[in-house]
């Protein structure tokens, strides 16, 4: 049986370097980003996500957001 998680697409523009978190044993995704993401209608939300490398400034990234309220989960996309 296949299940899926309902998510919404949001887009972020990388404008600064990620913050390095030095805990590779627990989390190999060491660069943390906290920024504002926008959907196609222009609605904005605050998101945070991790990457395994420092992302290129000026790049646009699609993130998939699922959940509701304070329990939103941000999935790399």
SVG drawing of the C-alpha trace seen along z (x, -y; Angstrom):
<svg xmlns="http://www.w3.org/2000/svg" viewBox="-3 -38 34 40">
<polyline fill="none" stroke="black" stroke-width="0.4" points="0.0,0.0 1.4,-3.4 0.8,-6.4 1.7,-10.0 1.9,-13.2 0.0,-16.2 2.4,-19.1 2.3,-22.6 5.1,-24.0 6.9,-27.1 10.0,-28.8 12.9,-30.4 15.8,-32.5 19.1,-31.8 20.5,-35.2 23.1,-34.2 25.3,-31.4 23.9,-28.6 24.8,-28.4 27.1,-25.5 26.0,-23.1 28.8,-20.8 27.0,-17.6 27.6,-15.2 26.9,-12.1 23.3,-13.2 22.7,-15.3 24.9,-15.0 22.9,-18.0 25.2,-20.6 24.1,-23.9 20.9,-25.3 18.9,-28.0 16.1,-30.1 14.3,-32.3 10.9,-33.3 9.3,-31.1 6.5,-32.1 3.9,-30.0 2.6,-30.8 -0.1,-33.1 2.5,-35.2 1.6,-33.9 4.7,-33.9 5.7,-31.7 8.9,-31.3 10.8,-28.1 14.0,-26.4 15.7,-23.6 19.1,-21.9 21.4,-21.2 24.6,-19.0 26.5,-21.8 26.5,-25.6 23.9,-26.6 24.7,-29.1 23.6,-32.6 20.9,-33.8 19.6,-30.3 15.9,-29.6 14.9,-26.4 11.5,-24.7 10.6,-23.3 7.6,-21.1 5.7,-22.1 3.2,-19.7 1.3,-19.8 -0.7,-22.6 -0.1,-25.5 3.0,-25.2 3.4,-21.5 4.4,-22.3 7.1,-20.1 9.5,-21.3 10.7,-18.7 13.6,-19.3 12.4,-19.3"/>
</svg>
